[in-house]
Amino acid sequence: GARVCERCFRFLGPLEDQIRSILVATGRSCAVVPSALPSVEGATELPAPVRCPGGCGLLFCSVGCAQANFAEQHQLLCPGPAQPSCASGSTAPPFSADGG
């Protein structure tokens, strides 16, 4: 399905990636999605995903959302780093709890 921030539910990543994700989830992965959609005046880019500071793989729209969610409740529920997997295709950059 669509990738959204675990805290505020804002869509994450390029629109083309969102469309591909939805097509795969609905069994239409063979549909052709252009590498770049035409730009729309006034449209803003979707934020790049930021990973959970605990390493579990949850995605957020910003370091602020990641830190707030972790401080509010997720630090109690976070299972820690996900097991390495060849199928893991996340391109989100790592996140450090100090904001970097």
N, C-alpha and C positions, 0 to 999 in steps of 0.2 A: 504494500500500500504506500501511501504518501508518507514522506519523512517529515515529521514535525518536532518542534521543541517539546521535551518532556515536561516543561514547566508551564509555558504560555501557549503552546500549540501553534506557534508561528511556523509556516512552511520553511523548509531548509534546502539549501543548495539550488543549483540552476533549475529553471523550469523544465528544461529538456530531461534532466535526471528524474524529476517528479513524474513526468509523463511516462518515461521508460519503466519506472518502478510500478506505476499503476497498471500498465500494460502487462508486465510480467505477472503481477498479482492476479490479474483477471484472465490469464492464459492466452494473451494475445502478444506474446513477446516477439513474434515474427513481424509485427507491424513496423513500418519504417518511420523513425523519428529523425527529423533533420538534426544535424549536429549543432546548429544554431537556429533558433526561431527568429523571425523578423522582430526588430525592436519596436516597442510601443511607446509613443511619446508620453512622458509623465510616469511611466512604470519604474519602480525601483527594483534593484536586484535582490534576490532572496539571500539571507545570510548563509555563510558557510557553516557547516556543523562544527560544534565544539564538543569534545567527549567529556564524560563524567570524570571529575577529579579522582574518584575512587577506582577508576579503571574498568568498570563493568560494561562499558560500551553504550550506555544511554547517550543520546545526542541532545544538544541544546543549541539555541540560536545565538547565544553570546556567553562570554565568560561570566557576566553578571547573573544570567539565569542559571548557569551551572553552579556557581558559588551559592546563590540563594537557595536553590533546591537542595543542595547538599547540606547546607547549614540548617534548613528548616526540618527536613525529615529523612532525606535519602541516605545520610551517613549511617543511620540505624538499619537501613534495608539493603544497602549496597553489598553485593556478594564479592566485590573486588574484581581484579582483572579476569577477563574472560579467557578461557582456554584458547591457545593458538589454533587457528583453523585455516586451511587452504582456501575455504569458501568465503572467508571474511573479506569483503570488498570495500570496507569503509575507507574513505580518504580523508576523514576528519583529522586535523592535527591534534597532537597530544595537548593536554591542558595541565597547568600546574596550579595548585591551590593558592599560590602567592600572586596570582593574576597574570602570570607570564605565559 
